[in-house]
Amino acid sequence: MNITGTQSRPRLAVFRSNKEIYAQIVDDVEGKTLVASSSRDKDVISAAGNKIEKATLVGKSLAEKAKQAGIDTISFDRGGYLYHGRVKSLAEGAREGGLKF
């Protein structure tokens, strides 16, 4: 199933490597990344914790940036990863930050 993002409901795409996790909100119609956040951001690197805790911080950081950009409703694209562990904690962090999906 392909998930696409529009201007009114952009797509939250997740990429998870062995060490890091990256998330970006994309408008697929225009092909533009609207907001991005990752575990390599300065505010997340400085926070102590394991990879799951950092994924939650990435989700909250992304939600905060999305609110500043005027985005509140998104489609969640887990990128083929199971909704478990770091992907789940990123999604929960984004929900805590106020994103709806």
N, C-alpha and C positions, 0 to 999 in steps of 0.2 A: 504494500500500500504506500503510495507516494503522498507525502504531506507537503502542501505548498502554502506559502505565506502571501497575503495580500496587504494592501495599504491599511485596511481597517483591522485585519487580524494577521499580523506578521508571524513568522515561524521561529520558534526557539530551537536552534540546532545545537546538539551536544556532541563533542568529541572527547573521548577518554583515551589517554595513553596510559602506559604503566605507571608513570610518575605524576602526571598532571591531568587537569580536566579543563576544557575550554567550552565556552557557551557564547553564542551570538544570536541576536535577533535579526532576522533577514526578511526583506520584502522581495519575494521572488519575481514579482511582476516587473519591477524596475531593476532587479539584480543587484540590490544594494544592501550592505550590512548597516543596520541602523544603530545597534548598540552591541558591544562585546565586553566580555569579562573572562578572566581565567585565573587559575591558581598561581600564575606567575606575576600577577599584579602586586604592586608594593604593599598594599594594605592586607592582602591575603598571605603573602610570604612572611610578613612580620608576625602574624598570628601563629601561636603554637598550637599543635594538634595533629591528629592523624589525617589521612587523606579524605576520610568521610566527613570530618569536621570542616576541613578546608573546602570541600565541595558545597557544603551548606553555606559557607561564607561567600563563595562565588555566586550562588543563587541569589543571596540577599543583595550582594553588590550589583548584580545584573538588574534586579528588580528596581533598585534605587536609581540606576542610570536610566532605565526604561521610563520610570515615572517622570524624570526630568525631561525626557524626550516626548512625553505625552502619550506613552503607550501603556495600556492597562489590560488588554485582552490579547492573548497569543494562542498559537497552536503549538503543542509540544512535540518535537521530533527527537526521539531518543536515538536516532541514527543506527538502528539495528541492535543496540545494546539492550540487555535485559533491564527492566524497570526494577532495579535491585542495587543495593550498595550505594556507590557514589552517584549514579544517575538519579536514583530515588532521593537522596539527600539534597542534590542540587535542585530538583523539582520542588521539594518541600521548602527549601530556603527561598526560592522564587515566590512560592505561594505566601510564605510568611512576610515577604517584602511587599506583597499587595498585588502581584500579577494574578490574573484569572485565566485558567485553562482547564 
